[in-house]
Amino acid sequence: MVQLIVGNKGKGKTKCLLDKVNSEVKNILGSICYLDKSTQHMFELNNKVRLINISEYGIANNEQFIGFICGIISQDHDLQQMYFDSFLKIAHLEDADMVPTIKKLQSISEKFGVDFILSISVDETDLPEEIRPLTIISL
């Protein structure tokens, strides 16, 4: 499943994402991965959550981003959830259509049983209609 936390920049999406991951880690049997553009939030995450600073891996476009995600999934068969902070930035979608990439994530989720929770710096009213139902928190 793919879930979205949406809202304009500075509305508190990262805090919601961190709260969600830290509460989920208590209830989940498998592993959790948190992808961010830096290690800034390292000490706010439960130590059972794997933090990946995506800027260290030289990802240049959304296709490489999807390949990177698949690589993580292929190496961790216990992976249950992945959290993406600043999704548009880390997936290189800031000036592109996010729908095809989110649809790819949906099919990966269904195939491998990994849930994706994305924070997106877009107002809910500006989201494409076809992905708007995926919104769980709108700020």
C-alpha positions as CSV (number, residue, x, y, z in Angstrom):
1,M,0.0,0.0,0.0
2,V,1.1,3.6,-0.7
3,Q,0.0,6.3,1.7
4,L,0.6,10.0,1.4
5,I,1.2,12.8,4.0
6,V,0.7,16.0,2.1
7,G,0.9,19.7,2.7
8,N,2.9,22.8,1.7
9,K,6.5,23.2,2.8
10,G,6.8,24.0,6.6
11,K,3.4,22.5,7.6
12,G,4.8,19.7,9.8
13,K,4.8,16.7,7.5
14,T,8.2,15.5,8.7
15,K,7.0,15.5,12.3
16,C,3.9,13.5,11.3
17,L,6.1,11.0,9.4
18,L,8.5,10.6,12.4
19,D,5.6,10.2,14.8
20,K,4.1,7.5,12.5
21,V,7.3,5.6,12.0
22,N,8.1,5.6,15.8
23,S,4.7,4.4,16.7
24,E,4.6,1.7,14.0
25,V,8.0,0.3,15.0
26,K,6.4,-1.0,18.3
27,N,3.7,-2.9,16.4
28,I,5.5,-4.3,13.4
29,L,7.3,-7.7,13.3
30,G,9.5,-6.9,10.2
31,S,11.9,-4.1,9.6
32,I,11.4,-0.5,8.7
33,C,13.5,1.8,6.5
34,Y,13.4,5.6,6.5
35,L,14.8,7.5,3.5
36,D,15.7,11.1,3.8
37,K,17.9,13.7,2.0
38,S,20.2,14.0,5.1
39,T,20.8,12.4,8.5
40,Q,19.3,15.5,10.2
41,H,16.5,13.4,11.9
42,M,18.7,10.5,13.0
43,F,18.2,11.1,16.7
44,E,14.4,11.5,16.4
45,L,14.0,8.0,15.0
46,N,13.7,4.8,17.0
47,N,17.0,2.9,16.8
48,K,15.2,-0.1,15.2
49,V,14.5,2.0,12.1
50,R,17.1,2.0,9.4
51,L,17.9,5.5,8.2
52,I,19.2,5.9,4.7
53,N,20.6,9.2,3.6
54,I,19.8,9.0,-0.1
55,S,22.0,11.9,-1.1
56,E,25.1,9.6,-0.5
57,Y,24.2,7.3,-3.4
58,G,24.3,9.5,-6.4
59,I,20.7,8.9,-7.6
60,A,20.1,11.2,-10.5
61,N,16.5,10.5,-11.6
62,N,13.3,8.8,-10.6
63,E,14.1,5.6,-12.5
64,Q,17.3,5.2,-10.5
65,F,15.3,5.9,-7.4
66,I,12.9,3.0,-8.1
67,G,15.9,0.8,-8.8
68,F,17.5,1.8,-5.5
69,I,14.2,0.9,-3.7
70,C,14.0,-2.5,-5.4
71,G,17.7,-3.1,-4.4
72,I,16.8,-2.4,-0.7
73,I,13.8,-4.7,-0.9
74,S,15.8,-7.5,-2.5
75,Q,18.3,-7.4,0.4
76,D,15.8,-7.4,3.2
77,H,13.1,-10.0,3.0
78,D,11.7,-8.9,6.4
79,L,11.1,-5.3,5.2
80,Q,7.5,-4.3,5.9
81,Q,7.5,-0.5,5.6
82,M,9.5,2.3,3.9
83,Y,9.1,5.9,4.8
84,F,10.2,8.6,2.3
85,D,10.7,12.1,3.7
86,S,10.7,14.9,1.0
87,F,9.6,12.3,-1.6
88,L,9.6,14.7,-4.5
89,K,13.1,15.8,-3.8
90,I,14.7,12.3,-3.1
91,A,12.9,10.8,-6.1
92,H,13.9,13.7,-8.4
93,L,10.2,14.5,-9.2
94,E,10.1,18.2,-8.2
95,D,9.4,19.3,-11.7
96,A,7.9,16.1,-13.1
97,D,4.7,14.1,-13.0
98,M,4.7,12.0,-9.7
99,V,1.8,9.7,-10.8
100,P,3.9,7.1,-12.8
101,T,6.4,6.8,-10.0
102,I,3.7,6.4,-7.4
103,K,2.0,3.7,-9.5
104,K,5.3,1.9,-9.8
105,L,5.6,2.0,-6.0
106,Q,2.0,0.6,-5.7
107,S,2.9,-2.4,-7.9
108,I,6.2,-3.0,-6.0
109,S,4.1,-2.8,-2.8
110,E,1.6,-5.4,-4.0
111,K,4.4,-7.7,-5.3
112,F,6.7,-7.7,-2.3
113,G,4.3,-6.8,0.6
114,V,6.1,-3.5,1.5
115,D,4.1,-0.5,2.5
116,F,5.3,2.9,1.4
117,I,4.5,6.1,3.3
118,L,5.5,9.3,1.5
119,S,5.7,12.9,2.6
120,I,4.9,15.2,-0.3
121,S,5.3,19.0,-0.3
122,V,2.1,19.7,-2.2
123,D,-1.3,21.0,-1.0
124,E,-3.9,18.2,-1.2
125,T,-6.0,20.3,-3.7
126,D,-3.0,20.4,-6.1
127,L,-2.5,16.6,-6.0
128,P,-3.4,14.7,-9.2
129,E,-7.0,13.4,-8.8
130,E,-5.9,9.7,-9.3
131,I,-3.6,9.7,-6.3
132,R,-5.6,11.9,-4.0
133,P,-7.4,8.9,-2.3
134,L,-4.0,7.7,-1.1
135,T,-3.8,10.7,1.3
136,I,-3.8,9.8,5.0
137,I,-2.8,13.2,6.4
138,S,-3.3,16.6,4.8
139,L,-1.8,19.6,6.5
